[in-house]
Amino acid sequence: MRVAESCQNVSALTQQMTALMLHVAGHRAGEKAPGGLPAGAVHLPAARLILATTSCMVPMFAEQMLKVAKATRCDVLLLRHGLFPESLNAAVCDVALYLNGMPVVLLDMLLYHHPEDGFWLVPDGAGPHIAIEPDGLRVADEPPYIAWAEKSDAVCRAARLIARYARPGRSF
């Protein structure tokens, strides 16, 4: 199913950002996600992952993310990108992640990209580091970087990717 088919009232920007997150997760398509999340959310059953995006920068979907995570037994990854991703609005991710058998919500994670290590969610400060892999999310024992400069470069690389693919007509 194409992203645009999952909901009729999805903006072009949301379609682009959802397509980007599908690419980040190593998938080309998914199924319509259960209700309660922003329009256009995509379910990847084999990866036990639901991807959603919103231009709303206020972290207002935590409760819905937990409900959907519990109902589906899937992790939920939500990209908050604003109306002008990365040029005027920072993009951050919220995730409902299963830890010790229960989903917990982590807010304001940064998208990180390293050409050799792939895509990750990293905290701005202290917290877990989460690899985004084709078979789902994985909490890592160690961060994907050694020094702050390496983290900064990889977060900036991901920001450039978001800004580039926020433009209509971009594809992977």
N, C-alpha and C positions, 0 to 999 in steps of 0.2 A: 504494500500500500504506500502510495506517495504521501508525503507530509501534508500537502494541501487537501487531500481527501479525508483527513481525519477530522476536520471541522470546517464548515463553510465560512465561518466568521473569523478567519485567521488573517492577520495583516501580512503583507509581503515581508516585513521585517521579521516577524515571528517565524514565518516559513523559512527564511534564510538562516536564522539563528538555530532553529530546530534541525535543519539540514546540517549545519555546522556541528551541532552536538552529536548527531548521528555519526558523522564522519569521525569526530573525536573518539567516540565509543567503538569505532571500527565496524559500523553497520551502514547499510544503504537505505533500509526501510524498517518499519515496525508496524505494530497493530495500534488501533485506537486505544488510548489509556482510559481507565475508569474515570468517572466524573469526580469533580472536586478540585481538580488542578486546572491551571490556565488552559484555554482552548488550544488545541493542536498538540497536546502532550502525546507522546509515543511510548508504547509498551514493547519492550524487547524480552519476551518470555524466556528464551534460552539463556539470556544473560542475567535473568532476575533483576531487571533494571527498567525504570521508567524515566524518560527524559522529558523535561518541560522547559519552556522559556517564557519570560514575561518582560514587558517594558516597564513594569512597575518596580521601582527601586526600593520600595518599602518592603521589608521582610514579613509579608502578611500571610504566607501560605504554610507556615510551619505546622499548624494543626491539621490542615488538609493533607499535607505530606505524610504525617504520622498515620492518619486514618487509612490512606491509600496503601502505605507500606504494610500496615498490619493486615489489611484485607487481601492483599495480593502476595504477601511474603516476599516482596521485592524492595530493593533499595530505590530511592527516588532522588534524582538529581535535577535541580531547578537552576537555570541560568537567569539571573536578573541583569538585564543589559541596558535598560533605559531606552529612550527614543533616539539617542545619538551614541551608539556603542563606542566607547573608548576615545572618541574625539572630545565629547563633553561629559559623557557618563562613564564612570568605571563600570566594569562588568564583574559581578561576583556570583558565586554559586552557593546555594544552600543544598544540603543533602540530608535525607533521612536514611541513615545507614544502620544496618543490623550489626550490633555489637553484643556478644554474649546472649544471643537469642532474642533480643529486643531492639526495636528501632529507636535511635536517638537522632535528634536534629542538630546539625552543625551549621551555623550561619557564617556568611561572609568569607567563604573559602575562595582562594584565588586560583584561576586556571593557570597551569604551568605547562610549558611545552619544551621538551629537549629532543633534538633530532634522534638521539640514540635511545633515550629512556621513555619516549612517548609522552602522553598527556597524564597529568596529575591534578589533584586538588590539594593545595597547600594552604596552611593557615597564615595569616598575616603575622601572627606572633607564635605562641606555643600551641600545640595541638597535634592531632593525627595527620599523617600524610597519606593520601588515598590515590592509588594508581587507577586509572580508567583503562580497562582492558576489554577486548571483545567478549570475554566471558563474564564481565561484570566489574564491580568495584572491589578493590583489595586494599585493606589497611596495611601499610608497610611498617616494619620495625624501625627502619632508618629513612630519613628524608632522601629525596632523589638528588640532593645537592650537598656540597661540602661547605661552601662559603656563601656569604650573603650576596656577593657579586654574581655568582652563578645563579642563585635564586632570582635575583633581579633581572638578569638577562633572559631567563626562561619565562618569567611572568610577562615581561615586555614583549617577547616573541609571541606569546599567546594573545596578548592585547592587540598586536598588529594583525594577527589572523582574524580576530573578532571584527576589527574595524574593516578589514578588507572584505570579509564575507557578509557584512551588514548591507552592502550595496546590492540592490536588486539585480537579478540576472547572473550572479556569481554561482558557479556550481563546482562540484568536486569531481 
